Amino acid sequence: MVPFDSDDEAIALANRTEYGLSMGVVTANVGRGLRIAERLRTGLLHINDQTVSDDVVNPFGGVGASGNGTSIGGPANWEEFTQWQWMTIKGEAPLYSL
């Protein structure tokens, strides 16, 4: 976990990587989460959810060094599918065990 003082700083921290396969935003305010999500460079995005145990049935891929042509395509799909973004939203964050 990395502390931040503003949404702008959190977005800058999250986007400060060459990767961008999956990100999550945990928030009590889904509207705020959506506003943040619009600015994140990632292929999969979860609001008040997480990627663990996802059964991938949709085309997906990351951005940056995580863009791999998706799990259901190949190099020919590289440009086509790396622009997609998967987003899940839950109204409130569940309690995850530590």
N, C-alpha and C positions, 0 to 999 in steps of 0.2 A: 504494500500500500504506500502511496505517495501523497502526502498532504498538498493541498492547493488552496489558494485564497479566493479564486474567482472561477467562473465557468470558462472564461477565456484561457486562463492558465491551465485548467484541467484539459481542455481541448488541445492546447499546444503540447502539453506533456504526452498525451495519448498519441498524437500525430507525429511525435518526434522519434520515429523509428522507420527503418526501411521496410518493415513488415506491415501487414494489415489483413490478416486472415479473419480474426474474430475479436470483437470487443463487447463489453457489457457496461451498462449504466444502471446503477442501483440508486433509486431516488424515491422520495415520498410524493413527488410531483411529476406525474407522467408527462404533462405538457412541457415542463422544463427538460425532462429526459429527451423528448422528441426534438426540442430546439437544439440540444447538445448533439444528438444523433445526426442531425442534418449536416453537421460540420466535421464528423469523424470520417477518416479515410480507412474504411474497412469493408470486407466482403460480407461478413455476417455480423449482425448487430442484435444484441439482446437488451431489452429494457426490463429490469427487475427479473431477469432470468439468466441462465448460463448455458454454455455449449455442451457441457459434459453429458454424455449419453444421448445426444441428438441422433436420430436415425435419419440420415440424409436421403431425402426423396426428391429434392428440388435441385436444379443446377446451382452450383455455388462455386465461388473461387474468391481468392483474396485480391488485394491490391498490392502494389510494390513487389517486394521479393516474395510475397506469399501468393502471388498470382501464378497458378500452375496449369491453367487450361481447364479447370474443374475436374471433379472426380468422375464425371460421366462423358467427358470429351477427350480432347487431346490437344496437341499444338495447333491444329486448325481452328479450334474454338477459342484460342487465347484472347483475341481482341473482342470476340462476341460476349463471352461470359464474365470477364473480369470487371464489368461495369455493374453487374447485378449486386443487390444488397439484400441479405436475408435479415429480417427484423422480427423479433418476438417481443411482445409487451404483456406484462402482468400489471394489474392495477396497483399492487403493492408488493414489496420485496418479501419473499418467504424467509423464514428463519433457517439458515444453513448451519449445520453443526461445525464446530471449530475443530 
